[in-house]
Amino acid sequence: MTFKMPEYKEPDFDQDFLKNAPDARLVPAQKDFVAPDNYHATTIFPEYFKINGKWILTQESRMDCVAVYDGQTIRVLEFRNLKKGDLVVVGRSEDASEGIYVYPYGFERPSGGGTDEAFSFRTLRSRETAYSKDYDELYELLKYEKENGGNILWTLGPACAFDSDSRNAFAALIRGGYVQGLMAGNALATHDLEAAYLRTALGQDVYTQESMPQGHYNHIDTLNKVRGCGSIKAFVDASYARDGIMYECVKHSVPYVLVGSIRDDGPLPEVYGNVYEGQNAMRALVRKATTVICMASALHTIATGNMTPSFRVVNGKIRPLYFFSVDISEFAVNKLRDRGSLSVKTFVTNVQDFIVHVSNGLNL
């Protein structure tokens, strides 16, 4: 199997409904953070706006934001980043009748093995789904991304650090060049560093899963030691951590964003306590991503999905942005689809097994 990037077919702008469509209506925002009435809310799909008789594609989009014309391009902004005087696109139609055209059909559908019948079995993703073909396709995609300058962004929950095999497998992915960014909460990094420092995660041996004497101290002892060092990098440089996920991120200069929650211990020095600053930092990594893989963290996965479009413009060409959600809970993976991230592909499986499968499938 050889991966082939789907080609994007842009709309035929000579069609009457596009050629004769009016310009999009632009209304200045009257206050900071407040959009005009009847604002257009953006989606994850390619969107075109007719300005001065010309259709302009947003270079990136994401759900539940507003479209702002800056005199040259259409920018997609969160409401909290809207400024008084910004020219906001208004109109609730997406069929070009108000100069707004949402276009979800630009990529060819893969041929072979599919069906267009209205009724068929096992079309949804569940614990009964056979994922062998999905794994094979994922291996080929990841190889393509590595060989063609793609950017693979991972969002990890703490379960990814509870097992020695999964830590080693993800570390191998980093060393192998399959990780260009990492997003997580305080827990993933804390338990991974605990495993490197004390060979436990939440006080349990990461190989045997046996609870160690006074092991409930281990994660806060680790937090305390890292905070004493001043940073995760300083902790690694002092040789308190010599393996694992965060160790490899430091050693291979992989950027990471850790965003905290109300229940955090410590937290680690690099953890964003202000959620909007954390969201901005996450968005900066998402903007570079061409493939996103989220594992075992419902809230971080949904957050990542909400800021991720279904496409990416690379060197002037439009390509799909591949998005995967991996969790042992069907509820968790389906929750993301319910929130509007319809381009997500899901794996219902144990994430430790998933990471090991991927590492082995890439021969790392």
Phi, psi and omega in degrees: 000131178238128182288137175233125180291125177300142178271141180269130177251110183288161180300153173275101186285359174274353175297143186303319186292337176269319181295323184265004180293149177285165171294150174296144180274132181246128180233127180291139175294136183271341180216154171301141173072005184235121179276154175296159175303147176068023178303155174269127176266128185283165182237184177275353187266163173304135180230137179244140178233132181272114181234124181051042176080004183236136178280126181245129177272134169294134180290336172208156177218168175197161188285150170066032175241180179246152179262128183235130177267125183256013181102341179226315184231169173262120177258147179252119186234145169289155179303324183291345179257004180283137181243150176305132180096344177301138180274105187261135176287130177243153182132136184255359177272149181238014186254019179083352184292341175241024180077017180235126182227111175268127192232090183270006190247026188280340183259138180296143174281130178303139181266156175094125173082356182262175178217144175256009181293148182290331181238129172199160184274154167055049178271344178264166182263128182210182179293345179268356181289138173273122188254010184304312180295324179297317178298315180300318179293323179294317178303315182294321177298313182296322176296318178300313181300315181297318184282343186239025174072026177287174181231111184258116183251133182242139172243120188241140169266168185297336180301336180292344183252002186277351187231136183296321181295318181290323176298314181296322181293317180289324174301320178294324176298319178296310180298328182281356177088021182256013179227114177252357177189151181224133175233140183195182172259186179298325188293315182303310182292319181298312184287329175294317179290326174299318179296321179290323186276316188235003178066021177230164169227120189051038174083358179256137176305130187286351176257310184271343184065017176277140178285132181269153177304130183054030182295340180294347175279340196297318182289325179281331171297320178295312177305315182297319180294316179297316179296325176295325177287331178105339180192164175297318180299317179296323177298317178292315182297333178276005177068022171285336174236129181233008177200176173103186188289306182292325176302312182291325176300316179294313185292332182250014175054040175277122180292141178223150177233122178247120182244129188278175177225173185295341186258007187296143166269148175090271342277191174297152185303325185278353185289130176285122176271333176273116188294329181285325172295320177296319178298318177299318180293319176299315182298326179297323176286320180299323181300335181269345191283142171247339171223135180235131178234120182247134186224126166056041174206093186301313184291315179292326178294313179297319178300316179295317179299321182293338181254011185245125176281175178268000183216167176216141175262115182237119181052041177081357181250143180268130179224161176292149166257118184274133185227127181235140175238127185236124179199153178283346181260124175299323179303316185296316182286326179284336178300321180296318177296323179296333182273004173109355180274072191287347182272002183288144171248136190243149170237121175262100185196166173294128187290330176299317178296320181300312182298317180295318178302314183295316179299315179293321181295335177266005177061044179265000000 
